[in-house]
Amino acid sequence: MDFQTPLIRATLIRRYKRFLADVKLEDGREVTAHVANPGSMLGMKDEGTTVWLEPNDDPKRKLKYSWKLAEVDGATIVVDTAMANVVVAEALRTHSFGPLAAYTSARAEVQYGENSRIDFLLQEDGLPDCYVEVKSVTLSRTDGVAEFPDSVTKRGAKHLRELSAMVEQGYRAVTLYLLQRDDCKQFALAADIDPTYAAEVAVARKAGVEMLFYTTKPTPRGVNLVEELSIYM
């Protein structure tokens, strides 16, 4: 996945009100950027962090910059959580996910469960429908290990229960964890941050929900899928 507009480097001053960040551009100007990340952004929001912004000239948009990437201790990390679904959509079109390659139809944001929308509904004649929920993984507190979640996620626990219900109805269900940083080759649940989510993962696995893990390579040019990890959590 390539960025539509070349990113520009800046320095973080502060992130606040969840969706806003003040940054200093390389020419010294201070501007406010949109932050498309509702999570805690643990480990990515310290003052002085190098950030990469996508500029826009859309007159309908109040903020002219969007925060896309962060550089932390030599690692490049995706900040914009919506990019995970863009990367996955492109990979589904090119059949880059081996366990899902047999499906030729991928529809995004399909209603299901209890007033929820599944990230992707995969369909193919002769195969059970496959419900795919994508999780953007950015936290790392141990070298080489990416963790999820970075804050309590009641929504994530709800999704796991709904995926289990799809399996009970005879469908296929997958949680796809996309490691959106270039310094991690392992995955772990952050059970100390959200023990309820960790418990729900165990229940969902027992119910037949599949867990897939893929690494990515984020750069100021774009974010590319790299490889599947074989991990037992």
WOGILIN-V97416 format. One record per helix or strand. SS is the DSSP state (a for helix, b for strand). FROM is the first residue (numbers start at 1). LEN is the number of residues. If there is no record, write none. Layout:
ss:from:len
SS:FROM:LEN
SS:FROM:LEN
//
This chain:
ss:from:len
b:2:1
b:7:10
b:20:6
b:30:6
b:50:6
b:65:8
b:75:4
a:83:11
a:98:3
b:105:8
b:116:8
b:130:8
b:139:4
b:145:4
a:154:15
b:172:8
b:181:1
b:186:4
a:195:13
b:210:10
b:222:8
//
